[in-house]
């Protein structure tokens, strides 16, 4: 190609670098980066190299290359093509860090995407994901930083609600309920889902069913998962109390119903895979107490097991080896 079209030498180097990266010849790909010097295409090769490092679990090297790229910009670039490249890079980097367990880095990556002023629907999607990331981050944090993340997540959720009643409005309700849970107000969390916004959640879910939308995006998935989680947590402390055993079993049965419905009806949602795992676990618990469970996951049980492996794989990539081993054993 280069012999025939000398002006395509830069593009050819990018293709060559991608081939080397796919073959794990990272040193050779790095040599091409050095060869390109200040050529604008060097950034594309660097980020392709970063993605290659990530695929082979060298997250620190991938992080370094992405950080070098973003360090060039005090703010998003003005050039339209470069802006798109910057936005795509910020999105990819955010997802990469999320999968690697760096929730703060992921939230910051999504903030970079939002700073490029994407279209309204894209912005609302990213805002909803970022709010949930901040909630997840708060759940792993103690002290003043925890409140800071919860307050920021609340602001993002409220900003989403100002944008109109749609799918993402529904997602913001689930985020706010999760925030109340983390703040220790379980009753307020239940009230948000079962009373304050119950009609809106049902209407959004109904509209999605009627118009053939992806049910994996329905906020009802998060609402029902959250209810199942609360029922399960209410049951756990009284499970070994003989006087309250039946109460605990009834709560577990409610939790099982919620998780099973999320897994079957909203299996493609972010909540679906974990719901299948939880349903299996609770089913085993109830059967251990001599209860007959009429819910049968059937062929779906294989899907739950596959999910369990994915959860374990993610923990392995995050170097949480003890937790990963426990998840592999469950699977």
C-alpha positions in Angstrom: 0.0 0.0 0.0 2.8 2.4 0.9 4.7 1.7 -2.3 1.7 2.5 -4.3 0.5 5.4 -2.1 3.4 7.0 -0.3 1.1 9.6 1.3 -0.6 6.8 3.3 2.6 5.9 5.2 1.2 7.3 8.5 -1.9 5.2 8.3 0.1 2.2 7.3 2.2 2.6 10.4 -1.0 2.6 12.5 -2.2 -0.7 10.9 1.3 -2.2 11.3 1.3 -1.2 15.0 -2.1 -2.7 15.5 -0.8 -6.0 14.0 2.2 -6.0 16.3 0.0 -5.2 19.3 -2.3 -8.1 18.4 0.7 -10.4 18.4 1.9 -9.0 21.8 5.0 -7.5 20.2 4.7 -4.4 22.4 8.3 -3.3 22.1 8.1 -3.2 18.3 4.9 -1.2 18.5 6.6 1.2 20.9 9.4 1.6 18.4 6.8 2.8 15.8 5.5 5.3 18.4 9.0 6.7 18.8 9.4 6.7 15.0 6.3 8.8 14.5 7.6 11.5 17.0 5.2 14.4 17.0 3.1 13.1 14.1 -0.6 13.5 15.0 -1.1 9.8 14.3 1.3 8.9 17.2 -1.6 9.4 19.6 -3.7 6.9 17.8 -0.9 4.3 17.9 -0.2 5.1 21.6 -3.9 4.5 22.5 -4.0 1.4 20.4 -1.0 0.2 22.3 -2.6 1.2 25.6 -5.7 -0.9 24.7 -3.4 -3.8 23.8 -1.7 -3.6 27.2 -5.1 -3.6 28.9 -6.3 -6.7 27.0 -3.3 -8.5 28.3 -3.9 -7.3 31.9 -1.1 -4.7 32.0 -3.4 -2.0 33.3 -0.7 0.2 34.8 1.0 0.6 31.4 -2.3 1.3 29.7 -3.1 3.9 32.3 0.3 5.6 31.8 -0.3 6.0 28.1 -3.8 7.3 28.5 -2.7 9.8 31.1 0.1 11.1 28.9 -2.5 11.7 26.2 -5.0 13.6 28.4 -2.1 15.6 30.0 -1.8 17.4 26.6 -5.2 19.1 27.0 -6.2 21.6 29.7 -9.7 21.4 28.1 -11.3 19.4 25.3 -9.9 20.3 21.9 -11.7 22.7 19.5 -11.0 20.8 16.3 -14.0 18.6 15.5 -12.1 15.5 14.5 -9.7 15.7 17.4 -12.6 16.4 19.7 -14.3 13.1 18.6 -11.0 11.3 19.1 -10.6 12.8 22.6 -14.3 11.9 23.5 -13.9 8.3 22.3 -10.6 8.0 24.2 -12.2 9.3 27.4 -15.1 6.9 27.0 -12.8 3.9 26.4 -10.5 4.9 29.3 -13.5 5.3 31.6 -14.8 1.8 30.8 -11.3 0.3 31.1 -10.8 1.7 34.6 -14.3 0.7 35.6 -13.5 -2.9 34.7 -10.2 -2.7 36.4 -11.9 -1.6 39.7 -10.7 2.0 39.6 -14.2 3.6 40.1 -12.8 7.1 40.8 -10.7 7.0 37.6 -13.8 5.7 35.7 -16.0 8.5 37.0 -13.3 11.1 36.1 -13.1 9.6 32.6 -16.8 10.0 32.1 -16.6 13.6 33.4 -14.1 14.2 30.5 -16.7 12.8 28.0 -19.3 15.1 29.4 -16.9 18.1 29.1 -17.0 17.6 25.3 -20.8 18.5 25.3 -22.1 15.3 23.6 -25.6 15.1 22.3 -28.4 15.2 24.9 -29.3 11.5 24.9 -25.6 10.5 25.1 -25.0 13.0 27.9 -27.9 11.7 29.9 -26.7 8.1 29.5 -23.3 9.0 30.7 -24.6 11.1 33.6 -26.6 8.1 34.8 -23.7 5.8 34.6 -21.4 8.3 36.3 -23.9 8.8 39.1 -24.0 5.1 39.8 -20.2 4.9 39.7 -20.0 7.6 42.4 -22.5 5.7 44.5 -20.4 2.5 44.1 -17.3 4.5 45.0 -19.0 5.8 48.1 -19.9 2.3 49.2 -16.2 1.5 49.3 -15.1 4.7 51.0 -15.2 6.0 54.6 -15.0 9.4 56.1 -15.4 12.8 54.4 -14.8 11.4 50.9 -17.8 9.1 51.2 -20.1 12.1 51.8 -18.4 14.0 49.0 -19.1 11.2 46.5 -22.7 10.8 47.7 -23.3 14.6 47.4 -21.9 14.6 43.9 -24.0 11.6 42.9 -27.1 13.3 44.3 -26.4 16.4 42.2 -25.9 14.4 39.0 -29.2 12.5 39.7 -31.0 15.8 40.3 -29.6 17.3 37.1 -30.9 14.3 35.2 -34.3 14.8 36.6 -34.3 18.4 35.5 -33.9 17.1 31.9 -37.3 15.5 31.7 -39.2 12.3 32.5 -37.6 9.5 30.5 -35.6 6.3 30.9 -32.8 8.2 32.6 -35.1 9.9 35.0 -36.1 6.4 36.1 -32.5 5.4 36.5 -31.9 8.5 38.6 -34.6 7.3 41.1 -32.7 4.1 41.6 -29.5 6.1 42.2 -31.2 8.2 44.8 -32.6 5.1 46.5 -29.1 3.6 46.6 -27.8 6.9 48.1 -30.4 6.7 50.9 -29.4 3.1 51.6 -25.8 4.1 52.0 -26.8 6.9 54.3 -28.6 4.3 56.5 -32.2 5.3 55.7 -33.6 2.1 54.4 -37.2 3.2 54.8 -36.6 6.3 52.7 -35.1 4.2 50.0 -38.1 1.9 50.0 -40.4 4.9 49.9 -38.7 6.4 46.9 -39.3 3.1 44.9 -42.6 1.9 46.4 -44.4 5.2 46.8 -42.9 8.5 45.7 -41.9 7.4 42.2 -43.7 4.1 41.9 -46.1 5.3 39.2 -43.4 6.8 37.1 -41.2 3.7 37.3 -44.2 1.5 36.2 -45.1 3.9 33.4 -41.6 4.0 32.0 -41.5 0.1 32.2 -44.9 -0.1 30.5 -43.9 2.3 27.7 -40.7 0.3 27.0 -42.6 -2.9 26.8 -45.2 -1.4 24.4 -42.6 0.2 22.1 -40.3 -2.8 22.0 -37.4 -1.1 23.9 -34.6 -3.1 25.5 -36.0 -4.2 28.8 -32.4 -4.4 30.1 -32.5 -0.6 30.3 -35.7 -0.4 32.3 -35.3 1.3 35.7 -37.6 -1.4 37.1 -34.7 -3.8 37.0 -32.8 -1.6 39.4 -35.9 -1.0 41.6 -36.7 -4.7 41.9 -33.0 -5.7 42.5 -32.8 -3.0 45.3 -35.9 -4.4 46.9 -34.5 -7.9 46.8 -31.3 -6.7 48.3 -33.1 -5.0 51.2 -35.3 -8.1 51.9 -32.1 -10.3 51.9 -30.3 -7.9 54.2 -33.3 -7.7 56.5 -33.3 -11.6 56.7 -29.6 -12.1 57.3 -29.3 -10.9 61.0 -32.3 -13.0 62.1 -31.6 -16.1 60.1 -30.0 -18.0 63.1 -32.6 -16.7 65.6 -34.9 -19.7 66.2 -37.7 -17.5 67.3 -37.6 -15.4 64.1 -36.6 -18.1 61.7 -39.9 -18.1 59.8 -39.8 -14.3 59.5 -36.3 -14.6 58.0 -37.5 -17.3 55.6 -40.4 -15.1 54.5 -38.1 -12.3 53.8 -35.7 -14.5 51.8 -38.7 -15.8 49.8 -39.6 -12.2 48.9 -36.0 -11.5 48.0 -35.9 -14.6 45.8 -39.0 -13.4 44.0 -37.5 -10.0 43.2 -34.1 -11.4 42.1 -35.7 -14.1 39.9 -37.9 -11.6 38.2 -35.0 -9.3 37.5 -32.9 -12.2 36.1 -35.7 -13.5 33.9 -37.4 -10.2 32.8 -34.4 -7.9 32.8 -31.5 -10.3 32.3 -29.6 -7.9 30.0 -29.6 -5.1 32.5 -26.5 -4.3 34.7 -28.5 -5.9 37.6 -29.5 -9.1 35.7 -26.4 -11.3 36.1 -25.9 -10.6 39.8 -29.7 -11.2 40.3 -29.3 -14.7 38.8 -26.4 -15.4 41.2 -28.4 -14.1 44.2 -31.5 -16.1 43.2 -29.4 -19.3 43.0 -27.8 -18.6 46.4 -31.1 -17.9 48.2 -32.8 -20.9 46.5 -30.1 -23.1 48.0 -30.5 -21.5 51.4 -34.2 -22.1 51.5 -33.8 -25.7 50.4 -31.3 -26.2 53.2 -34.1 -25.2 55.6 -36.3 -27.9 54.1 -38.4 -25.5 52.0 -39.7 -26.5 48.6 -38.8 -23.8 46.1 -41.0 -23.8 43.1 -38.9 -21.4 41.1 -36.7 -23.3 38.7 -34.0 -21.5 36.8 -33.8 -24.3 34.3 -31.6 -23.4 31.3 -31.1 -20.0 32.9 -29.0 -21.7 35.6 -26.2 -22.1 33.1 -26.4 -18.4 32.4 -26.1 -17.7 36.1 -23.0 -19.9 36.3 -21.4 -18.1 33.4 -22.1 -14.8 35.1 -20.4 -16.1 38.2 -17.3 -16.8 36.2 -17.4 -13.3 34.7 -17.7 -11.8 38.2 -14.7 -13.9 39.3 -12.7 -12.9 36.2 -13.3 -9.2 37.0 -12.1 -9.6 40.5 -9.0 -11.5 39.2 -8.2 -8.6 36.9 -8.6 -6.2 39.8 -6.0 -8.4 41.7 -8.6 -9.2 44.4 -7.4 -12.8 44.4 -9.1 -14.0 47.6 -12.5 -12.7 46.5 -11.9 -14.1 43.0 -11.1 -17.5 44.3 -14.3 -17.6 46.4 -16.4 -16.6 43.3 -14.7 -19.3 41.2 -15.6 -21.9 43.8 -19.2 -20.7 43.8 -19.4 -21.2 40.1 
